[in-house]
């Protein structure tokens, strides 16, 4: 017997273009990569298909499996991934989300890559080796011979997951192996040792606490030599085909990011090649950190946008108390508030992608801006993402708490990027270090944000408060989070005032800079143009039912 008819349920969010985000598209044009819009749209349409979304769910559900030994007792140290994971990797590599921009001379190549990385949002876990491959290339250039051998394969658009001699493969992916259990973010506390051999290679002995994507073809790692902490390239398979002495001890059981195998490894006499100057390992990896920090901002911005789109889609189709949720004043307040947060993050992300593109091409002013603006934005945007995703999840009520909605998966991912590449305190203190050691970074920052002066009184007041905060550096470490948050919101405000529609900029300045806002989202004041904000944010969503 039919006991009920299914009514008032929201259709699946499929068949849309995840790149149909006006803030992202406008940023792509503004930062010099408008030429990539067709490819970004192609990838966005693919991400919106039911097939791609299914691959993401399966990769997350069927976690990687560690095999330390074969049936006979020989060490094999292999991780088995689901085929869905490999299909996601193949798509990402073929669209150049990994190292491809380093082989592309066109201005805006790194901006295009940032946009594609953002719209291919079906699974965060496989993005980890993609991001690390992108990040190792500039560090590897400190060893020209190695770079000449490996960079063509790191930039290749062929995905080749087999464990073989790198020279025999069509393409490579890379990982990082930096932290140890006694040190964490304090990498100078590392105890892994590297001893030079007569042939110029080094023998590494030690235990690494976090090594993500351990099936990668090569890793950059840190180890102590008599000259101090140094950087090394450690291949998974040695020239000639013998496996390097990297033993996988266990995989981490993580809150989220489950499709990505994060492992503990031991170097038991592993072979490594020096990258950069001996004893200057931290300096060697600085450029790599810039790249992965940018990807943290991209990932957090993407999480916000993905959660917002899910919430808006739900509200446009679901009715309660006699009206669509999207038409009810309080829900409109919540959604508009989330939309403002999302646009601020996306606009800052695209500006930083542009700064990064110009910095790698030798623009010293943009490199100085990237140095400080990236640190403060990484701190702030990654802190905001879990709050945005949590509020968006609540827009679906109990349905949002169910795995089928995909929001729990986004919610589990959201805290990770605030931890990766240094937790909040590390990022905040690094921003202070940049100001103290490289005064030109603060000059570049103010040169950027002061372009918005005179456009909005609330922005001008926030900028004046920030400058007052920086007149004294007494107790600056105690105030680090406060100062960095101000730096980040003023940076976002300056961009929105200059580039976003008046409705969005007005809402941001009134709330994030002017203080007319509560502790939770959905506390926008009256008098703002919520209709314009919501129409902009919902561009590209499927047509409402009914």
RAMOSUL-V940503 format. One record per run of one state. SS is the DSSP state (H for helix, E for strand, - for the rest). FROM is the first residue (numbers start at 1). LEN is the number of residues. If there is no record, write none. Layout:
((SS;FROM;LEN) (SS;FROM;LEN))
This chain:
((-;1;21) (H;22;9) (-;31;3) (H;34;14) (-;48;2) (H;50;12) (-;62;3) (E;65;5) (-;70;5) (E;75;6) (-;81;2) (H;83;12) (-;95;5) (H;100;4) (-;104;5) (H;109;11) (-;120;7) (H;127;14) (-;141;3) (H;144;11) (-;155;11) (H;166;3) (-;169;5) (E;174;4) (-;178;9) (H;187;3) (-;190;3) (E;193;4) (-;197;5) (E;202;11) (-;213;5) (E;218;8) (-;226;2) (E;228;8) (-;236;1) (E;237;1) (-;238;5) (E;243;1) (-;244;2) (E;246;6) (-;252;10) (E;262;14) (-;276;5) (H;281;37) (-;318;1) (E;319;2) (-;321;2) (E;323;2) (H;325;3) (-;328;1) (H;329;32) (-;361;3) (H;364;32) (-;396;1) (H;397;5) (-;402;1) (H;403;3) (-;406;1) (H;407;8) (-;415;1) (H;416;4) (-;420;4) (H;424;14) (-;438;1) (H;439;14) (-;453;4) (H;457;13) (-;470;10) (H;480;20) (-;500;2) (H;502;12) (-;514;16) (H;530;8) (-;538;9))
